[in-house]
Amino acid sequence: MTESVSPLPERGPTGRRTAKGSLSGKSANRVERPAPLRQVVYDALAELIINRTLEPGQHLVEADLAEYLGVSRQPVREALQRLQSEGWVDLRPAQGAFVHLPTDEEADQLLGVRAVLETHSARLAAACATDEDIKRLWELQDVGMKALAADDSERLVAANADLHAYITELTGNAVLTELIGLVDRRVRWYYTPIARPRGRDAWQEHAALIEAIAAHNVEKAEKIMAQHTERTRQAFHERPDAPE
């Protein structure tokens, strides 16, 4: 059952926005059972961080999150510990939990690895894509263009992830798929703040990439993907909220 969350303070004792502040005014997102509760809570919190409902540097209070998700504090505590071990959350002595604030070096490391994997993925996809595969790629491109026209950042991020994931799927390489899957969530986290300003250029690059894959031009597909991922890396560093 969905219910409204009452207005709540947006600033904690440190002056940063709290989880209550970000979640206030939104419909409560009660987690569903019978999936293992600790996993459901972890997934819910991870997604709130990835889509930046919970922003980098933001204070996370167990009681606030438990209230929002409709669970006890124990699974929230367990989820925060797991998120901390995976680099999504920082647990600070005597201060509590905070959404991790990524550094430029971390972004470079992740997006650099992603570029290597995605470039190889594009090359393999161009070598083996069928007509049906190309048709599906254009369908995914259309979804992205509609999200762009609607200026919908959340849909743009999802459409971008879906298109890249399908290109990887076309390779038939299970190891490559697994490796890209490991970085997918964090790539979406970095991509969210640049999805709209990068949008038009990114989707034009996607179209050129699909054309290269359709022509089975492996060298061109590889080159376009390399340029595409590098421009995304540059855009992240040039985003409006980037540290000077």
Secondary structure as a PSIPRED ss2 file (coil, helix, strand):
# PSIPRED VFORMAT (PSIPRED V4.0)

   1 M C   1.000  0.000  0.000
   2 T C   1.000  0.000  0.000
   3 E C   1.000  0.000  0.000
   4 S E   0.000  0.000  1.000
   5 V C   1.000  0.000  0.000
   6 S C   1.000  0.000  0.000
   7 P C   1.000  0.000  0.000
   8 L C   1.000  0.000  0.000
   9 P C   1.000  0.000  0.000
  10 E C   1.000  0.000  0.000
  11 R E   0.000  0.000  1.000
  12 G C   1.000  0.000  0.000
  13 P C   1.000  0.000  0.000
  14 T C   1.000  0.000  0.000
  15 G C   1.000  0.000  0.000
  16 R C   1.000  0.000  0.000
  17 R E   0.000  0.000  1.000
  18 T E   0.000  0.000  1.000
  19 A H   0.000  1.000  0.000
  20 K H   0.000  1.000  0.000
  21 G H   0.000  1.000  0.000
  22 S H   0.000  1.000  0.000
  23 L H   0.000  1.000  0.000
  24 S C   1.000  0.000  0.000
  25 G C   1.000  0.000  0.000
  26 K C   1.000  0.000  0.000
  27 S E   0.000  0.000  1.000
  28 A C   1.000  0.000  0.000
  29 N C   1.000  0.000  0.000
  30 R C   1.000  0.000  0.000
  31 V C   1.000  0.000  0.000
  32 E C   1.000  0.000  0.000
  33 R C   1.000  0.000  0.000
  34 P C   1.000  0.000  0.000
  35 A C   1.000  0.000  0.000
  36 P C   1.000  0.000  0.000
  37 L H   0.000  1.000  0.000
  38 R H   0.000  1.000  0.000
  39 Q H   0.000  1.000  0.000
  40 V H   0.000  1.000  0.000
  41 V H   0.000  1.000  0.000
  42 Y H   0.000  1.000  0.000
  43 D H   0.000  1.000  0.000
  44 A H   0.000  1.000  0.000
  45 L H   0.000  1.000  0.000
  46 A H   0.000  1.000  0.000
  47 E H   0.000  1.000  0.000
  48 L H   0.000  1.000  0.000
  49 I H   0.000  1.000  0.000
  50 I H   0.000  1.000  0.000
  51 N C   1.000  0.000  0.000
  52 R C   1.000  0.000  0.000
  53 T C   1.000  0.000  0.000
  54 L C   1.000  0.000  0.000
  55 E C   1.000  0.000  0.000
  56 P C   1.000  0.000  0.000
  57 G C   1.000  0.000  0.000
  58 Q C   1.000  0.000  0.000
  59 H E   0.000  0.000  1.000
  60 L E   0.000  0.000  1.000
  61 V C   1.000  0.000  0.000
  62 E H   0.000  1.000  0.000
  63 A H   0.000  1.000  0.000
  64 D H   0.000  1.000  0.000
  65 L H   0.000  1.000  0.000
  66 A H   0.000  1.000  0.000
  67 E H   0.000  1.000  0.000
  68 Y H   0.000  1.000  0.000
  69 L H   0.000  1.000  0.000
  70 G C   1.000  0.000  0.000
  71 V C   1.000  0.000  0.000
  72 S C   1.000  0.000  0.000
  73 R H   0.000  1.000  0.000
  74 Q H   0.000  1.000  0.000
  75 P H   0.000  1.000  0.000
  76 V H   0.000  1.000  0.000
  77 R H   0.000  1.000  0.000
  78 E H   0.000  1.000  0.000
  79 A H   0.000  1.000  0.000
  80 L H   0.000  1.000  0.000
  81 Q H   0.000  1.000  0.000
  82 R H   0.000  1.000  0.000
  83 L H   0.000  1.000  0.000
  84 Q H   0.000  1.000  0.000
  85 S H   0.000  1.000  0.000
  86 E C   1.000  0.000  0.000
  87 G C   1.000  0.000  0.000
  88 W C   1.000  0.000  0.000
  89 V E   0.000  0.000  1.000
  90 D E   0.000  0.000  1.000
  91 L E   0.000  0.000  1.000
  92 R E   0.000  0.000  1.000
  93 P C   1.000  0.000  0.000
  94 A C   1.000  0.000  0.000
  95 Q C   1.000  0.000  0.000
  96 G E   0.000  0.000  1.000
  97 A E   0.000  0.000  1.000
  98 F E   0.000  0.000  1.000
  99 V E   0.000  0.000  1.000
 100 H C   1.000  0.000  0.000
 101 L C   1.000  0.000  0.000
 102 P C   1.000  0.000  0.000
 103 T C   1.000  0.000  0.000
 104 D H   0.000  1.000  0.000
 105 E H   0.000  1.000  0.000
 106 E H   0.000  1.000  0.000
 107 A H   0.000  1.000  0.000
 108 D H   0.000  1.000  0.000
 109 Q H   0.000  1.000  0.000
 110 L H   0.000  1.000  0.000
 111 L H   0.000  1.000  0.000
 112 G H   0.000  1.000  0.000
 113 V H   0.000  1.000  0.000
 114 R H   0.000  1.000  0.000
 115 A H   0.000  1.000  0.000
 116 V H   0.000  1.000  0.000
 117 L H   0.000  1.000  0.000
 118 E H   0.000  1.000  0.000
 119 T H   0.000  1.000  0.000
 120 H H   0.000  1.000  0.000
 121 S H   0.000  1.000  0.000
 122 A H   0.000  1.000  0.000
 123 R H   0.000  1.000  0.000
 124 L H   0.000  1.000  0.000
 125 A H   0.000  1.000  0.000
 126 A H   0.000  1.000  0.000
 127 A H   0.000  1.000  0.000
 128 C H   0.000  1.000  0.000
 129 A C   1.000  0.000  0.000
 130 T C   1.000  0.000  0.000
 131 D H   0.000  1.000  0.000
 132 E H   0.000  1.000  0.000
 133 D H   0.000  1.000  0.000
 134 I H   0.000  1.000  0.000
 135 K H   0.000  1.000  0.000
 136 R H   0.000  1.000  0.000
 137 L H   0.000  1.000  0.000
 138 W H   0.000  1.000  0.000
 139 E H   0.000  1.000  0.000
 140 L H   0.000  1.000  0.000
 141 Q H   0.000  1.000  0.000
 142 D H   0.000  1.000  0.000
 143 V H   0.000  1.000  0.000
 144 G H   0.000  1.000  0.000
 145 M H   0.000  1.000  0.000
 146 K H   0.000  1.000  0.000
 147 A H   0.000  1.000  0.000
 148 L H   0.000  1.000  0.000
 149 A H   0.000  1.000  0.000
 150 A C   1.000  0.000  0.000
 151 D C   1.000  0.000  0.000
 152 D C   1.000  0.000  0.000
 153 S H   0.000  1.000  0.000
 154 E H   0.000  1.000  0.000
 155 R H   0.000  1.000  0.000
 156 L H   0.000  1.000  0.000
 157 V H   0.000  1.000  0.000
 158 A H   0.000  1.000  0.000
 159 A H   0.000  1.000  0.000
 160 N H   0.000  1.000  0.000
 161 A H   0.000  1.000  0.000
 162 D H   0.000  1.000  0.000
 163 L H   0.000  1.000  0.000
 164 H H   0.000  1.000  0.000
 165 A H   0.000  1.000  0.000
 166 Y H   0.000  1.000  0.000
 167 I H   0.000  1.000  0.000
 168 T H   0.000  1.000  0.000
 169 E H   0.000  1.000  0.000
 170 L H   0.000  1.000  0.000
 171 T H   0.000  1.000  0.000
 172 G C   1.000  0.000  0.000
 173 N C   1.000  0.000  0.000
 174 A H   0.000  1.000  0.000
 175 V H   0.000  1.000  0.000
 176 L H   0.000  1.000  0.000
 177 T H   0.000  1.000  0.000
 178 E H   0.000  1.000  0.000
 179 L H   0.000  1.000  0.000
 180 I H   0.000  1.000  0.000
 181 G H   0.000  1.000  0.000
 182 L H   0.000  1.000  0.000
 183 V H   0.000  1.000  0.000
 184 D H   0.000  1.000  0.000
 185 R H   0.000  1.000  0.000
 186 R H   0.000  1.000  0.000
 187 V H   0.000  1.000  0.000
 188 R H   0.000  1.000  0.000
 189 W H   0.000  1.000  0.000
 190 Y H   0.000  1.000  0.000
 191 Y H   0.000  1.000  0.000
 192 T H   0.000  1.000  0.000
 193 P H   0.000  1.000  0.000
 194 I H   0.000  1.000  0.000
 195 A H   0.000  1.000  0.000
 196 R H   0.000  1.000  0.000
 197 P H   0.000  1.000  0.000
 198 R H   0.000  1.000  0.000
 199 G H   0.000  1.000  0.000
 200 R H   0.000  1.000  0.000
 201 D H   0.000  1.000  0.000
 202 A H   0.000  1.000  0.000
 203 W H   0.000  1.000  0.000
 204 Q H   0.000  1.000  0.000
 205 E H   0.000  1.000  0.000
 206 H H   0.000  1.000  0.000
 207 A H   0.000  1.000  0.000
 208 A H   0.000  1.000  0.000
 209 L H   0.000  1.000  0.000
 210 I H   0.000  1.000  0.000
 211 E H   0.000  1.000  0.000
 212 A H   0.000  1.000  0.000
 213 I H   0.000  1.000  0.000
 214 A H   0.000  1.000  0.000
 215 A C   1.000  0.000  0.000
 216 H C   1.000  0.000  0.000
 217 N C   1.000  0.000  0.000
 218 V H   0.000  1.000  0.000
 219 E H   0.000  1.000  0.000
 220 K H   0.000  1.000  0.000
 221 A H   0.000  1.000  0.000
 222 E H   0.000  1.000  0.000
 223 K H   0.000  1.000  0.000
 224 I H   0.000  1.000  0.000
 225 M H   0.000  1.000  0.000
 226 A H   0.000  1.000  0.000
 227 Q H   0.000  1.000  0.000
 228 H H   0.000  1.000  0.000
 229 T H   0.000  1.000  0.000
 230 E H   0.000  1.000  0.000
 231 R H   0.000  1.000  0.000
 232 T H   0.000  1.000  0.000
 233 R H   0.000  1.000  0.000
 234 Q H   0.000  1.000  0.000
 235 A H   0.000  1.000  0.000
 236 F H   0.000  1.000  0.000
 237 H H   0.000  1.000  0.000
 238 E C   1.000  0.000  0.000
 239 R C   1.000  0.000  0.000
 240 P C   1.000  0.000  0.000
 241 D C   1.000  0.000  0.000
 242 A C   1.000  0.000  0.000
 243 P C   1.000  0.000  0.000
 244 E C   1.000  0.000  0.000
